[in-house]
């Protein structure tokens, strides 16, 4: 049975049930149904100066953060809130949209609606001394005017927030700070809040197995058992992507991954409108029924998966490349894994009169810099790593690609050469990642053939 409150309790700080229990506020005044971890987040904002929440994907972290803001502004007087995130989409379309939904769901009490208005922009306004504002770090912003004796700062996608922006927020001397993010990094303020600075933070961790749909519930939009099984099959349970996205833990071997997980994730969220440079196709040809033939187009700092299919019918692969090159008209180089069945694709392309530069790529061949790399494919993966770390990379937001590029490790051998983790040590063939890596293998002159 739900409790009832008077307008005085609902609208002012004198409603001690509201101030003392954010769960009471969310359940009774916003008509929400928080699960145990969301209640833990709400209570942590009430009890601790700094709270950091690390969690799996689709676990309702932003749902809780949005309602924590509404609770804060209805529990203290005066009160302000700053919601900081890496992009306008994250702030407005997710966090503030959750605030709009919650505010509209609040039933009138004694005929009076819940105070304030949540605008279609990232702004919630009660009056001149009580309001919330959202700011994206990818745009210029000004923190002047955000001082308040009761200031709450919420940092969503905190793993992607630069230290300088976090430091700027702390200079406001907030009464409470709520971090919320994913474990895709091994450095920065968010990582520190769960490691070397953990004594200054209250931590909450959310695994997919903590969420309602894994415990008999049916909440649309939250992670499901089917989602977890798909990720387990795609990445393997030992993959950093699985450990972070499903278990909500910081993977122990992030620093050993040839491409950092945070870089792969950020690349999938970035968009470059007008890429520059020659167009290169990387073609990884399937070797068995479970593997995929994948073709990736890379132009400068943008990469896109343009074709993907199970099986290894070389005639179909050659035909698709032929049609694509003729239709788009801007392909400069096609690089094919010519080992094994891929040799048929190389031979087929040689027979066509295409205006391209064709590279028969052999991953086990000597590297261009043999004193630094064990073989050619390791060298290409290292070039791909440098590309990702340029911080201006735009790829598909594709789970297979992100999981593969971040799930492969490297080691520096006794002769100081870099060796890429062997495929036999991986749970699945990294087809998408190999196709992208090969786009960095066009400089191997002995294997280059001009076609057409």
N, C-alpha and C positions, 0 to 999 in steps of 0.2 A: 504494500500500500504506500502511495506517495504521500509525503508530508505536504502541508500547505503553509504558506507564509503570508504575512500582511504586506501591503505596499511599502510600509515603513521598513520592514525587514528586507524587502526586495531591493529597495532603491537607495538605501543609505548604509553607512558603515555600522550603524547601530544594530543591524541584523547579524548578531554574532554567529548564528548558524551558518551564514554565508561566508563570513570571514574565516571562521575556524574550520570549515569543511568545504573545500572546492568540489569535492565529490557531491555534496549536498546541492551545491549551486548547479553543477552540470546536470545532475539527474532530475532535480525538481524544477529548476527555472529554465533550463535549456532543453529539457526533455531528451537528454542524451543517455547513452548506455555505455559508459566506459568499462573496458575490461581491466583485469587486475594491474597490468603494467601501465596502463594509462592513468589509473588512480594513483599508482606509485609516482608517476611524473607530476601529477597535479599536487600531491602532498609534498613532494620535494621542493617545488616552487614555493610553497607555503613555509617550509621549515628550514631551507638551506639558502645561504647567500649565493652559492654557485652550484648549478646542477648540470651535468653533462650526460646526455642520453646517446648511447651508441646502439644501433639496431639494424635488423635485416630490412630488406625492401618490403614495402606494402604492409608495414606493421602499425600504422596509425600514429606515427610520431607527430606529424603536422596536425592531425585531428586534435590531439591532446594539447599541443602548443597553442592553437587558435583559441581553444576554450579556456586555457590558462590565462590568456590575455583578457578575455571578457570577464573572467572571475576577478582578476586583479583590479580592473577598472570599476568593478562594483563592490569592492571590499575596502578600498582605501580612498581617502579624500584629502588633498588632491592626488591624482595619479596619472602617470603617462606610461606609454609603452613604445619601444622601438623594436621593429621586427626587421632584422638584417638578413640578406641572402645574396647568393651569387648572381642571380638574374631576376629580371622583372617577372618572368613567368613563374618562378618559384615563389616569389612574394605574393603577387596579386592573384594568379590563377589557382594557386594551391592554398597558401595559408589564409589569405584574406577571403578567398571563396569559402573556406571552412567557417570563417567568422560570420560571413553573410548567412550561410545555411543555419548556423547555430542561433544567430540573433533572430532570424525569421521564425525559427521553431519555438521560440520562447512564448508561452501563452500569456495573455494579459492577466495581471494580478490585481484584484479589486477594480477591474476595468482599465487599468493602466498598462501599456506595453513596456517592455524592457527599455531602459534609457538609451539614448544615443541613436546614431545612424551609421551603418557601415556603407560607405560609398562604393561605387563601381570601380573607383581607383583604390589604391592601397592606403585607405584612410578611414579611421573610425573616430567620430566626433561626438562627445557629450556636451562639453562646453570648453571655454578657453583654457581651463586648467586640468581638464580631464579628456585625454584623447590618445589615440594610437596612430602610428605612421609606419609605413613600410619603405625600406630603402634597399636598392640593388647595388652591389659593389661594382657591377660592370658599367655603371653610369656615375657621373659626377653627382655628389650630394653634399649637403651642408648639415652638420649636426648641431648648429646653433639653435637655441630655443628648446632643447630637449631636457633641460635640467628640471628636476622635480624631487621633492623629498621622498616620493614613492615612485621611483623609476624602475620599470621592468625592461630588460633587454632580452629578446629572443633571437638567437642566431640559428637559422635553419640551413641545412646543408653545410654545417659548420666545418666539415672536412675540406670544403672548397674556399673558405674565407681566408684571405691573406692576413698575416700577423699585423700588418700596419693598420688594417681596418678594425681588427679586434682591439688593438691598443687604443685607437681613437674612441671606440665605444667605452672602454674602461675609464677613460679620462672624464667621462660624464658622472662617475661615481654612482653607478646604479645600485639600487637596494637589492635587486635580484637579477641573476643572469641565468638563462636557460640555453644550453647548447644542445643541438640535435643534429645527428649526422650518421654517416655510414663509415665502416672501418676500412676505407680504401687508401689510406695514407700511412706513412711511417714517420712523419714529422709535422710540425706546426702546432698551433694552440690547441686544436681539438685532440690531436693525438696525445699531446702533453697532459691534457686534462684527465686522461686515463692511464698515464704512465708516470713520468718524473714529477708532474705537478699534481698528482692525484690526491695528495694530502690537503690541497686547497679546494677540492671539488667533491661534491657528492655524485657518485656514478650510478647510472641505471643502464642495464644491458637487456636487449630484447632479441630473443631468438624467434625464428618462425614457429618453433614448437611451443612458444608461449602464447601465440595469437589465437583468437576465438575459433577460426575454422579448423584448427588442428586439435581443438578441444570440444568438439561437438556442436559448434556454432555454425552460423550461415550468414556471414557479413559480406555483402557485395564489395568488391574492390580490395579486399584484404587477401593476403597470401593463402593459397589452398594446398592441400596435399598433392594435387596434380601438378601445381607449380613447382613444388619441391622435387618431385620425382623427375620432372622435365630437366631441372637444373642438375640433378644428380647424374642423369644419363648424359647430359651435354658436357658437363665439366669434370665430373668425378668428385667424390667426397673429400679428396685431398687437395683440390684446387683452391687457390686463394680466393677465387671468385665465389665458390660455393661457401667457403668458410665465412666470408664477409657478408654475402648477399642473403644467405640462408641462416647461418648460425649466429650472425651478428657479432662476430669476434674479429679482432685484429689478427690477421694471419701472421704466424711467426716468421715466415720466410719471404715477406714482402721485399726485403732488401736484396734477396737473391734472385728475384724475378728479373728477367732481362728487360721487360717493359713494366714499369710500376703500375699497379692497378689504378691509382688515382689518375695517372696520365691517360690510360685507356678509357676510363669512364668520362673524364672531362672532354676528350676528343669526340666521344659519341654525343655529347650535349652541345657541341659548338657547330656553328654554321658559317662557312666562308662563301659569300655570294658569287665572287668572280675569281676562281682559281687561275693561277698563271703557270705557264711552263708546258713542256711537251707532255702528251698523253701517252701513258704506258699501261699496257695490260699485263697482269700477272696471271698465269694459267697453271693451276695445280690440278693434275689429272688423277682421278680416282684409281686406286689399285685393287679395290674389292667392293663388294656390294654395299658394305656399311659406310665406306668412305664416300666423300662427295667430290665431284669435279666443281671447282670454284674459279670464277674469273673476276678479278678485281681491277677496276680502272683507277689509276692514280694520276692526278695532274697537280703538280706542285704539292701543296699542303692539304689537298683534299683527296679522299679515297672513297670509292663506292663499290659495293658488290653489285655487279651487273648481270651475273648469271651463276646459278647454283643448281646442281642436279645430282641425284644419286646415280651411280653407275659410271661406266667408262667407255661408252660407245664413241670411238675416236672419230667416226664419220660425222656424228651429230655435233661433236665439239668443233671440228674443223668447219662444218657448215655454219654453225652459229657465229664463230669468229669472222668468217668470210662475210656474212650478212651484216654483222655489226660494223666492221671496218668500212664497208661500202656505204652503209646508211649514215653513220655519224661523220665520216670524212675527216676526222682530226686525229686519228690514232697514228702515233709516230713509231712506237716500238711494241712488239709482242714478245713476252718472255715466257717460255714454256718449260716446265719440268720435263726434260727429255729422257729421264731415266725410266726404263721399263715401258709400260704402256704409253707413256707420254711421247715416246719416239714416233709412234704412229701419227700423233698430232703434228709434230714437227715436220715429218715427211709430207703429210697432207698439205700443210701450209706452204711448203717449198714448191709444190706443184701448182699453186695458185698465183695468179699475176696480181698480187696485192702490193700497193705502194707503202710498204712497211719495212721496218728493220726487225728481223727475226732473230731471237736469241735462244739457242738450244742450251738450257741451263742444267748444269750437273752439280747438285748440292754437295757431293762428296769430293769434288775437284779441289785443287789447291786454291787458297784465297789469293786475292790480289796483293794482300799484305801477309805473306805466310809467316812472318816473324811475330805476328800479333794474333792470328786466328788459325784454328785447326783446319778449317775447310771453308768452302765458298758459302754454304748456307749459314754457318755461324757468323760470317762477316756480314751477310745481308741482314740477318736479324739484328746485329749490332747497329748497322746503319738505320734500320727501322727504329731502334731504340732512340737514337739521336734525333730522329725525325719526330717521334712522339714527345720528346723532352724539349722540343723547340717552343712548346706552349701555344702554337698557333695552328694546331692540327685539327682537321675536320674529317671524321669518319662516320660510317653508319652507327647508329645506336643499336648495335646487333649483339645479342648475348653471346653467340658463338665466337664472334671475332674478339670481343672484349675479354672473354674468359680464356681464349687460347693465347692471345698475345701476352696476357699478364700471368698465365699459368705455367710458362716455360722458364726454367732456370738456367743459369750458367755457372761455370766455375773457372777460376784462373789456375792453370796447371803449373807444375814445378818449373816448366820452361817459360812461364809467364804468358803463354798463349791462352786465348779465351776459347773455351769449349762449350758448345751448346748442349743442353740436356738431350739425350737420345730419345727418339720416338718410342722405343720399347718401354721407356720409363713413364710414358704418359698414358692416361686412361683411354684417350681417343686421339685419332690422327688430327693434327692441327691444320685442317685443310684451308680454312679462311685465312689464318695467320701466315701460312706458308705462301699463299697466293700474294698477299700484301708484301711479305718480305722479299719475294722474288722481283718485285718492281724496283728494287734497289740493286739488282744484279745485272743491269744492262751494260756495265763497263767492262765486261769480260771479253776483250777483243777477239781471242782465238775462236770463240763460239758464235760469232756474229755473222749472219748472212743477210744480204740485201735481197728482198723479194720484190719483183715487179720492176 
